[in-house]
Amino acid sequence: MLIDELIISVFYIIFESILFRFICFYFLFRAILLQLQVILFQEQIFKRLSLGAKERRFGADSCQKYENLIQKYLVHKV
């Protein structure tokens, strides 16, 4: 009788361990998927913002465009 209880308790401990690992893996997988969705969403927003900036001619090279316009129209007219 004692051996049967020992075998049952060992199987119960093994089952709990496997179940716990599965639950941890499941939540880890869900967290990784959520992070990937956030990253993809941020990339879409960044692409939309940078496209809008290019259409409005704003951005990192806007100062260079301004200087080119000044040289093109003001320097040649003098």
C-alpha positions as a printed NumPy array, in Angstrom:
array([[  0.   ,   0.   ,   0.   ],
       [  2.822,   2.372,   0.83 ],
       [  4.537,   1.64 ,  -2.49 ],
       [  1.343,   2.404,  -4.391],
       [  1.001,   5.767,  -2.655],
       [  4.645,   6.525,  -3.339],
       [  4.264,   5.711,  -7.055],
       [  1.119,   7.83 ,  -7.278],
       [  2.798,  10.775,  -5.553],
       [  5.843,  10.521,  -7.839],
       [  3.614,  10.515, -10.926],
       [  1.658,  13.434,  -9.493],
       [  4.857,  15.435,  -8.949],
       [  6.052,  14.649, -12.479],
       [  2.676,  15.625, -13.924],
       [  2.651,  18.917, -11.978],
       [  6.156,  19.686, -13.184],
       [  5.248,  19.046, -16.817],
       [  2.048,  21.045, -16.493],
       [  3.89 ,  23.942, -14.849],
       [  6.487,  24.004, -17.616],
       [  3.793,  23.937, -20.261],
       [  1.963,  26.844, -18.635],
       [  5.199,  28.837, -18.35 ],
       [  6.035,  28.14 , -21.99 ],
       [  2.532,  29.175, -23.035],
       [  2.734,  32.533, -21.241],
       [  6.261,  33.134, -22.506],
       [  5.107,  32.443, -26.056],
       [  2.159,  34.841, -25.623],
       [  4.469,  37.566, -24.282],
       [  6.835,  37.162, -27.237],
       [  3.933,  37.381, -29.689],
       [  2.664,  40.506, -27.982],
       [  6.09 ,  42.132, -28.203],
       [  6.313,  41.278, -31.907],
       [  2.901,  42.846, -32.505],
       [  3.999,  46.01 , -30.708],
       [  7.213,  46.191, -32.748],
       [  5.347,  45.698, -36.038],
       [  2.771,  48.322, -35.066],
       [  5.52 ,  50.816, -34.202],
       [  7.241,  50.162, -37.538],
       [  3.976,  50.807, -39.4  ],
       [  3.485,  54.095, -37.562],
       [  7.089,  55.105, -38.241],
       [  6.721,  54.315, -41.947],
       [  3.532,  56.358, -42.152],
       [  5.094,  59.288, -40.345],
       [  8.232,  59.234, -42.447],
       [  6.185,  59.022, -45.655],
       [  4.201,  62.038, -44.559],
       [  7.399,  63.894, -43.743],
       [  8.812,  63.098, -47.173],
       [  5.654,  64.332, -48.871],
       [  5.771,  67.579, -46.901],
       [  9.525,  67.821, -47.548],
       [ 10.406,  67.832, -43.878],
       [ 13.093,  65.689, -42.417],
       [ 16.805,  65.497, -41.842],
       [ 17.698,  67.1  , -45.161],
       [ 15.167,  69.977, -44.974],
       [ 17.935,  72.416, -44.009],
       [ 19.957,  71.343, -47.027],
       [ 16.927,  71.867, -49.29 ],
       [ 16.463,  75.352, -47.851],
       [ 20.113,  76.216, -48.462],
       [ 19.881,  74.898, -52.023],
       [ 16.846,  77.083, -52.698],
       [ 18.651,  80.142, -51.364],
       [ 21.678,  79.454, -53.544],
       [ 19.526,  78.763, -56.592],
       [ 17.367,  81.857, -56.468],
       [ 19.226,  84.5  , -54.479],
       [ 22.86 ,  83.987, -55.386],
       [ 22.283,  83.797, -59.148],
       [ 20.132,  86.949, -59.21 ],
       [ 22.827,  89.136, -57.654]])
